[in-house]
Amino acid sequence: MPDVEMTAIEVEGGKGPASALKAARIATPLPGAGQILIAVHAAGVNRPDILQRLGFYPPPPGSPPTLGLEVAGTVVEGAGRWREGDRVCALLGGGGYAQFAVCDARHALPVPDRLDFTQAASLPETVFTVYANVFEHGGLKAGETLMVHGATSGIGVAAIQMGKAVGARVIATARGKDKVVEALALGADIAVDASNEDFEAVARASGGVDVILDMVAGSYFPRNLEALNTGGRLVHIASLGGGTVELPIMKIMQKRLVITGSTLRPRDADEKARLAGEIERVVWPWIASGVVKPIIDRVFPLAEAAAAHAWLEGGAHVGKVVLAV
């Protein structure tokens, strides 16, 4: 059994800049019915963590108030299919920046044999988000074209690889020549430097796109609509460029467009369990075969969570930032 107390990262003052993240001793969580207790070896760092730290993304009722939406480690107390010592990665409602975390047993997946804990911790939040939005809401199919904005973000690097794995053509957008090179290396068929190229024009010149995964919104919205083919699907997962847009109803009707979006964290436990099952069925074989690879940009010790947040906010990363516990 673990100690009564553990080390975790808290936001000093409840909200604030990256420097407000401090290590603290808090109570070790106790698993409830149907939950497992995980000894955390690594935890993924995600933009929703930054939003929560700033006070804009509160945890759902019943979730830990501390940060961290994905972890990898070993099971300490099992439930369901899991036994003590099993290697798992898991989607959490919160509490991942810590030595121990609890989660619904159905929201954990086995760590693929070829991966270490750092790589596995980069997967759950990212892969769940991409699968739900690109493949379920966006309905991407083999032979279609996917456009991925923010192509070198944690979400972007997974979306490029998963799009290629299903047999789609992928157009990636990023800012800067170096990031364009990285997107092409990940398998994108076309990469656009959005800082000085018009992604809408590139998309239309190459035959248009069928699905767009967008985390920008704002000024990208009308250009996305122009880039989409008839019957296209625009899927929003963030609004870094602004959350209010003008909706041209006639264009949507004429092109029979679908505009949708979602967040992952507020989904209920049964829906997350369903997604976990689909991801293990569809995506885990891609990871096992190496078709989809975790892309780790930097690893920081748990005690340096503030530096990890500052690095992610700086925007120079390619792939995921992970905390080693």
C-alpha positions in Angstrom: 0.0 0.0 0.0 1.2 3.5 -0.8 1.8 6.1 2.0 -1.1 8.2 3.2 0.4 11.2 1.6 2.0 11.7 -1.8 3.7 14.5 -3.8 1.5 16.3 -6.3 1.5 19.6 -8.2 -0.9 22.2 -7.0 -1.7 25.7 -8.4 -0.7 28.1 -5.7 -3.5 30.6 -5.0 -5.9 28.5 -7.1 -5.0 30.0 -10.4 -2.1 31.9 -12.0 0.9 31.8 -14.4 3.1 28.7 -14.9 5.2 29.8 -11.9 2.2 29.2 -9.6 2.7 25.4 -10.1 4.2 24.1 -6.9 5.0 20.6 -5.5 2.9 19.8 -2.4 2.1 16.9 -0.1 -1.5 15.9 -0.4 -3.6 12.9 0.5 -3.0 9.8 -1.6 -6.3 9.1 -3.4 -8.3 6.0 -2.6 -10.0 4.1 -5.4 -13.7 3.7 -5.3 -15.9 1.0 -6.7 -14.8 0.1 -10.3 -11.7 2.3 -10.0 -8.0 1.4 -10.1 -5.1 3.0 -8.2 -2.1 3.7 -10.5 1.5 4.4 -9.4 2.3 7.1 -11.9 5.5 6.9 -13.8 4.8 9.7 -16.3 2.0 12.2 -17.0 1.2 14.0 -20.2 1.0 17.8 -20.2 -1.9 19.3 -22.3 -3.3 22.7 -23.2 -6.5 22.0 -21.1 -4.1 21.8 -18.1 -3.0 25.4 -18.9 -6.6 26.5 -19.2 -7.4 24.9 -15.8 -4.3 26.6 -14.3 -5.6 29.9 -15.5 -9.0 29.3 -14.1 -10.9 28.7 -17.3 -11.4 25.0 -17.3 -12.7 23.6 -14.0 -12.7 19.9 -13.4 -16.0 18.0 -13.7 -17.8 17.2 -10.5 -16.1 14.4 -8.6 -12.8 14.8 -10.4 -9.6 15.7 -8.4 -8.9 19.5 -8.3 -5.3 18.9 -9.3 -4.0 19.0 -12.9 -3.3 16.0 -15.2 -5.6 14.3 -17.7 -3.4 11.3 -18.8 -0.8 9.1 -17.1 1.1 5.8 -17.5 2.2 3.6 -14.7 1.6 0.4 -12.8 -1.6 -0.8 -11.2 -1.4 -0.8 -7.4 -5.0 -1.7 -6.7 -6.9 -3.4 -9.5 -10.5 -3.6 -10.6 -12.2 -5.0 -13.7 -9.7 -6.5 -16.1 -6.7 -5.0 -14.2 -4.5 -6.7 -11.6 -1.6 -5.4 -9.4 1.5 -4.8 -11.5 -0.2 -4.4 -14.8 1.3 -1.6 -17.1 -1.4 0.8 -18.1 -2.0 4.2 -19.5 -5.2 6.0 -18.6 -7.5 8.9 -19.3 -8.3 10.9 -16.1 -10.7 13.6 -15.1 -7.8 15.2 -13.3 -5.0 14.4 -10.8 -2.3 13.1 -13.1 0.5 15.4 -11.9 1.1 13.2 -8.9 2.7 10.0 -7.6 -0.6 8.2 -7.6 -3.8 8.6 -9.5 -7.2 6.8 -9.6 -9.4 6.3 -12.6 -12.4 4.3 -13.8 -10.9 0.9 -14.7 -12.7 1.1 -18.1 -10.7 4.2 -19.0 -7.3 2.5 -18.8 -5.6 0.7 -21.7 -2.6 -1.6 -21.7 0.8 0.0 -22.5 1.8 -1.4 -25.9 4.8 -3.7 -25.7 7.1 -1.5 -27.7 6.5 1.6 -25.6 8.0 2.9 -22.3 5.9 4.8 -19.7 6.9 8.2 -21.0 5.7 7.4 -24.5 2.5 5.7 -23.2 1.6 8.8 -21.0 1.5 10.9 -24.2 -1.3 8.9 -25.7 -4.7 8.8 -23.9 -5.9 12.5 -24.0 -4.4 12.9 -27.5 -5.6 9.7 -29.1 -9.1 9.9 -27.5 -9.4 13.5 -28.8 -8.3 12.7 -32.4 -10.3 9.5 -32.7 -13.5 11.0 -31.4 -13.3 14.2 -33.5 -11.6 13.1 -36.7 -13.0 9.6 -37.1 -16.4 9.7 -35.3 -17.6 13.3 -35.6 -15.6 14.0 -38.8 -16.2 10.6 -40.3 -12.8 10.5 -42.1 -12.5 7.6 -44.5 -9.8 6.1 -46.7 -9.3 8.2 -49.9 -10.5 11.4 -48.3 -8.4 14.5 -47.5 -7.8 15.6 -43.9 -6.5 19.1 -43.1 -4.8 19.4 -39.7 -4.2 22.8 -38.2 -1.5 23.1 -35.5 0.2 20.2 -37.1 3.1 20.0 -34.7 1.1 20.2 -31.5 0.5 17.0 -29.5 -2.9 16.7 -31.1 -1.5 17.5 -34.6 1.3 14.9 -34.7 -1.2 12.2 -33.7 -3.8 13.4 -36.2 -1.4 13.3 -39.1 -0.3 9.8 -38.4 -3.8 8.5 -37.7 -5.1 10.1 -40.8 -2.4 8.4 -42.9 -3.0 5.1 -41.1 -6.7 5.0 -42.2 -5.6 5.8 -45.8 -6.4 9.5 -46.1 -4.4 12.2 -47.8 -3.2 14.8 -45.2 -2.6 18.5 -45.5 -0.9 20.0 -42.5 -0.6 23.6 -41.5 2.0 25.0 -39.0 3.9 28.2 -38.4 7.5 28.3 -39.5 9.7 26.4 -42.0 11.0 24.1 -39.4 7.6 22.9 -38.4 6.6 22.4 -42.0 9.6 20.1 -42.4 8.5 18.2 -39.2 5.0 17.8 -40.5 6.2 16.3 -43.8 8.5 14.0 -41.9 5.5 12.7 -39.9 3.8 11.7 -43.1 1.8 14.8 -44.3 1.4 14.9 -48.0 1.3 18.6 -48.1 2.5 21.1 -45.4 1.6 24.8 -45.4 3.6 27.5 -43.5 0.5 29.4 -42.2 2.7 32.3 -41.3 3.2 33.3 -45.0 1.2 30.9 -47.1 -2.6 30.8 -47.7 -3.8 27.4 -46.6 -7.2 27.9 -48.2 -5.6 28.5 -51.6 -3.3 25.5 -51.2 -6.2 23.3 -50.2 -8.4 24.4 -53.2 -5.5 24.1 -55.7 -5.0 20.5 -54.5 -8.6 19.4 -54.8 -10.1 20.6 -51.6 -10.5 18.8 -48.2 -13.2 16.6 -46.7 -12.4 17.0 -43.0 -10.7 19.8 -41.1 -9.5 19.4 -37.5 -9.3 22.9 -36.2 -8.0 24.3 -32.9 -7.8 27.9 -34.1 -11.3 29.1 -35.1 -11.5 32.9 -35.3 -10.2 34.1 -38.7 -9.6 30.5 -39.8 -13.4 29.8 -39.9 -14.4 31.4 -43.2 -11.2 30.1 -44.9 -12.0 26.6 -43.6 -15.4 26.8 -45.2 -13.9 27.7 -48.5 -11.3 24.9 -48.3 -13.9 22.3 -47.7 -15.4 20.2 -50.5 -19.1 19.7 -50.8 -20.2 17.5 -47.9 -17.1 18.5 -45.9 -16.9 18.4 -42.1 -15.3 21.0 -40.0 -14.5 19.8 -36.4 -13.4 22.3 -33.7 -11.5 21.2 -30.7 -10.3 24.6 -29.5 -10.6 28.3 -30.3 -7.1 29.7 -29.9 -7.8 32.4 -32.5 -11.2 33.4 -31.1 -14.4 31.7 -30.2 -17.0 33.9 -31.9 -17.5 33.7 -35.7 -20.0 34.8 -38.3 -22.0 31.9 -39.8 -22.8 32.1 -43.5 -25.9 29.9 -43.6 -26.3 29.9 -47.4 -22.7 28.6 -48.0 -23.2 25.9 -45.4 -26.5 24.9 -47.1 -25.0 25.0 -50.7 -22.0 22.9 -49.8 -23.9 20.7 -47.4 -21.3 21.3 -44.7 -21.3 19.9 -41.2 -19.8 22.1 -38.5 -19.2 20.4 -35.2 -16.8 20.2 -32.3 -16.4 18.7 -28.9 -14.5 18.5 -25.6 -13.4 15.3 -24.1 -13.3 15.9 -20.3 -17.0 16.5 -19.6 -18.1 13.3 -21.4 -19.7 10.8 -19.0 -17.9 7.7 -17.8 -19.8 5.3 -20.0 -19.0 7.3 -23.1 -15.3 7.4 -22.3 -15.4 3.7 -21.7 -17.0 3.2 -25.1 -14.3 5.4 -26.7 -11.6 3.4 -24.9 -12.9 0.2 -26.4 -13.0 1.6 -29.9 -9.5 3.0 -29.5 -8.1 -0.3 -28.3 -9.7 -2.0 -31.2 -8.8 0.5 -34.0 -5.8 2.6 -32.9 -3.8 0.2 -30.6 -2.9 -2.1 -33.5 -1.5 0.9 -35.4 0.6 1.7 -32.4 1.7 -1.9 -31.9 2.8 -2.1 -35.5 4.6 1.3 -35.4 2.3 2.9 -38.0 1.5 5.5 -35.3 4.3 6.5 -33.0 4.3 8.7 -29.9 6.2 11.9 -30.6 7.8 13.3 -27.4 9.2 16.8 -27.5 10.6 17.2 -24.0 10.4 15.4 -20.6 10.5 17.4 -17.4 10.7 16.1 -13.8 7.4 16.3 -11.9 8.8 19.0 -9.7 9.5 21.2 -12.8 5.9 21.2 -13.9 6.1 25.0 -14.0 8.9 24.8 -16.6 6.9 22.3 -18.6 3.9 24.6 -18.8 6.1 27.6 -19.8 7.7 25.5 -22.5 4.3 24.4 -23.9 2.9 27.9 -23.8 5.9 29.1 -25.7 4.8 27.1 -28.7 8.2 25.8 -30.0 7.4 22.2 -29.2 6.9 19.4 -31.7 4.8 16.7 -30.2 4.0 16.1 -26.5 5.5 17.4 -23.3 5.6 14.8 -20.5 6.3 14.9 -16.8 8.5 12.1 -15.3 7.3 11.1 -11.9 
